[in-house]
Amino acid sequence: MLEKLFQLKAHGTTVRTEVIAGLTTFLTMAYIIFVNPTMMSDAGIDPGAAFVATCLAAAIGTLIMGLWANYPIALAPGMGLNAMFSYTVVGSMGYSWEVALGAVFISGFLFFLLSIFKVREWIINSIPLALRSAIAAGIGLFLALIALKNAGLVVDHPVTLVTLGDMRQPAPVLAALGFALIVALAYRKVTGAVMIGILVVTGISLLAGLTSFTGVVSAPPSLKPTFMELDILGALEVGMISVIFAFLFVDLFDTSGTLIGVAQRANLVDKDGKLPRLGRALMADSTATMAGAALGTSTTTSYVESAAGTSAGGRTGLTACVVALLFLLCLFFSPLAGTVPDYATAPALLFVAVLMTGGLVQIDWEDLTVAAPVVITAISMPLTFSIAHGIALGFISWTVIKLLAGRWRDLNPSLYILAGLFIIKLAIFH
């Protein structure tokens, strides 16, 4: 049955290899079951329901990817998009989490339509690679600021806006220790480095009496507080257009980059360098986003950590199905997730931030018409505390600077349209 479903022999793999690969992928991305409920609870969502929604969205998305697209790629609520959900849409813009979930659902539906009608390549090709790298780096810096804030390493200041936190407190010291541990373990290629870092800091906190132990295993919490609570009509108002676009835009590039990057490392591309069944993979991703929104979590997307599984030999959807099964088993470990303090998950956020800013190495820093918009895009996300505003300022600055520099041939119609829409949005619907 497994051979018929996943064509193991054709991909040069075995059931044992696929199971080990699935376990490897899961261990590298399991930190999301601790991090995501914390971030969702900051938006006012019940932490128990957010925990169940996180596990179920990851399991459903990964299962679709494995069974339908037959790729060893796992999905879960995306880092960066969950921060935008909680801290920008709900925190800064003042929308309810129900409306924010509605926006996530609409973005997933639009992504699904783009996948069906194959408009994806046109959109991706019309956005300069440097601007895509800048957006990824900006999201990384946004996550870094949230991580430093959660750890107490950075606090607000009435004169300078931000300043260093009190380093005599245990939280910033333990967060710094956790981050150093994660980086060192990742450098040594230890599987599950992020997970180990979170658990070590949590363990020290428990031993020092800084946090209370709430148990390890129990029946899953109720999903009732968030299940089908999304407000789609509320998300259709004009002020939410840029938010829906930002959710869609980030998910589109994140997913496409992850799918192609992981597939290339695993030699799953065809002789032309293209990904077979790409449409199915994108539809799996967009379906997972819609399902996640209905369950009560932010955008579900493909995880680059899937590369850890392909490095362990994973080549088919069986790897993904193993990951999905492990996420379902996690439903019974909600008390453990409740034991983990914010400063234990902060190092994981900071580590993801480091990985996301790596794309800046591809930027041509000698070309000021590229370098300037890239810097504006990247730094405006943490400083305005908004991914959507960072994307808007990035498109506007890219288009205006290229025009004034006489480099209008570098622009295409979609850049003019997007820059114009973002100017109107910032001027009228800020």
FENJO-V435952 format. One record per pair of residues at least 12 apart in sequence whose ideal C-beta (glycine too) atoms are under 6 Angstrom apart, sorted by the first residue. I is the first residue (numbers start at 1). J is the second residue. If there is no record, write none. Layout:
# FENJO-V435952
<<I | J> <I | J>>
This chain:
# FENJO-V435952
<<6 | 316> <6 | 317> <6 | 318> <11 | 315> <11 | 316> <13 | 315> <17 | 313> <18 | 314> <18 | 318> <18 | 319> <19 | 322> <20 | 312> <21 | 309> <21 | 312> <21 | 313> <21 | 314> <21 | 319> <22 | 319> <22 | 322> <22 | 323> <24 | 191> <24 | 308> <24 | 309> <24 | 312> <25 | 74> <25 | 306> <25 | 308> <25 | 309> <25 | 323> <26 | 323> <26 | 326> <27 | 191> <27 | 192> <27 | 195> <28 | 305> <28 | 308> <29 | 303> <29 | 305> <30 | 195> <31 | 194> <31 | 195> <31 | 198> <31 | 348> <32 | 76> <33 | 54> <33 | 330> <33 | 337> <34 | 198> <34 | 337> <34 | 340> <34 | 345> <35 | 345> <35 | 348> <36 | 54> <36 | 77> <36 | 82> <37 | 50> <37 | 51> <37 | 54> <38 | 345> <39 | 82> <39 | 86> <42 | 86> <43 | 86> <43 | 90> <43 | 97> <44 | 97> <45 | 97> <45 | 226> <46 | 225> <48 | 221> <49 | 223> <49 | 225> <49 | 226> <49 | 296> <51 | 334> <51 | 337> <52 | 220> <52 | 221> <52 | 223> <53 | 226> <53 | 295> <53 | 296> <53 | 297> <54 | 77> <54 | 297> <55 | 327> <55 | 330> <55 | 331> <56 | 295> <57 | 292> <57 | 295> <57 | 297> <57 | 300> <58 | 76> <58 | 327> <59 | 324> <59 | 327> <59 | 328> <60 | 291> <61 | 75> <61 | 288> <61 | 300> <62 | 74> <62 | 75> <62 | 320> <62 | 323> <62 | 324> <63 | 324> <64 | 284> <64 | 287> <65 | 284> <65 | 320> <66 | 317> <66 | 320> <66 | 321> <67 | 317> <68 | 280> <68 | 284> <69 | 277> <69 | 280> <69 | 281> <69 | 284> <70 | 316> <70 | 317> <71 | 281> <71 | 317> <72 | 309> <72 | 310> <72 | 314> <72 | 319> <72 | 320> <73 | 262> <73 | 302> <73 | 306> <74 | 303> <74 | 306> <74 | 320> <74 | 323> <75 | 288> <75 | 300> <75 | 302> <76 | 303> <77 | 297> <77 | 298> <77 | 300> <78 | 299> <78 | 301> <79 | 352> <80 | 139> <80 | 143> <81 | 250> <81 | 298> <81 | 299> <82 | 298> <83 | 143> <83 | 146> <84 | 387> <85 | 100> <85 | 298> <88 | 386> <89 | 243> <92 | 385> <98 | 229> <98 | 231> <99 | 231> <99 | 234> <99 | 235> <101 | 230> <101 | 293> <102 | 230> <102 | 231> <102 | 232> <102 | 234> <102 | 235> <103 | 235> <103 | 240> <103 | 243> <103 | 244> <104 | 247> <104 | 293> <104 | 298> <104 | 299> <105 | 230> <105 | 232> <105 | 290> <105 | 293> <106 | 235> <106 | 244> <107 | 244> <107 | 247> <107 | 248> <108 | 286> <108 | 289> <108 | 290> <110 | 248> <111 | 248> <111 | 286> <112 | 286> <115 | 279> <115 | 282> <115 | 283> <115 | 286> <124 | 256> <126 | 412> <126 | 414> <130 | 363> <130 | 370> <130 | 374> <131 | 394> <131 | 398> <132 | 253> <133 | 359> <133 | 362> <134 | 374> <134 | 377> <134 | 378> <134 | 394> <136 | 356> <136 | 359> <137 | 357> <137 | 359> <137 | 360> <137 | 378> <138 | 377> <138 | 378> <138 | 381> <138 | 390> <139 | 356> <139 | 387> <140 | 353> <140 | 356> <140 | 357> <141 | 378> <141 | 382> <142 | 381> <142 | 382> <143 | 349> <143 | 352> <143 | 353> <144 | 350> <144 | 353> <145 | 382> <147 | 346> <147 | 349> <147 | 350> <150 | 342> <150 | 346> <151 | 172> <151 | 175> <151 | 343> <151 | 346> <152 | 165> <152 | 171> <152 | 172> <153 | 165> <153 | 172> <170 | 210> <171 | 343> <174 | 201> <174 | 343> <175 | 343> <175 | 346> <175 | 347> <178 | 197> <178 | 201> <178 | 347> <179 | 347> <179 | 350> <181 | 197> <182 | 194> <182 | 197> <182 | 347> <182 | 351> <194 | 348> <197 | 347> <198 | 344> <198 | 348> <201 | 344> <202 | 340> <202 | 344> <205 | 341> <211 | 341> <213 | 339> <214 | 335> <214 | 338> <214 | 339> <215 | 335> <216 | 335> <216 | 336> <217 | 332> <218 | 335> <220 | 331> <221 | 334> <226 | 296> <228 | 294> <230 | 293> <239 | 429> <242 | 388> <242 | 425> <243 | 388> <246 | 387> <246 | 388> <246 | 391> <247 | 299> <251 | 299> <251 | 301> <254 | 301> <255 | 285> <255 | 301> <255 | 302> <258 | 302> <258 | 304> <259 | 281> <259 | 302> <262 | 306> <262 | 307> <262 | 310> <263 | 275> <265 | 307> <265 | 310> <266 | 310> <285 | 302> <288 | 300> <369 | 401> <369 | 402> <369 | 405> <369 | 407> <372 | 401> <373 | 394> <373 | 397> <373 | 398> <373 | 401> <376 | 393> <376 | 397> <377 | 390> <377 | 394> <380 | 393> <392 | 422> <392 | 426> <395 | 418> <395 | 419> <395 | 422> <396 | 419> <396 | 422> <396 | 423> <399 | 415> <399 | 419>>
